């Protein structure tokens, strides 16, 4: 069975703030992106736990998926 991890609202807000700054979008759009890619976000938090690490890996994945780079 897959281990479940609880991700606090504080971490989600911090990640959204970083994503918003990186992609020059508002925090609402950033939160929407986080929830669209929730499975990936959950896996990244399970692997890294720190928002800074999750942010950098999520940026790489989003750039690859959406070809923003």
Secondary structure, 3 states (H helix, E strand, C coil): CCCCCCCCHHHHHHHHHHHHHHHCCCHHHHHHHHHHCHHHHHHHHHHHCCHHHHHHHHHHHHHHHHCCC
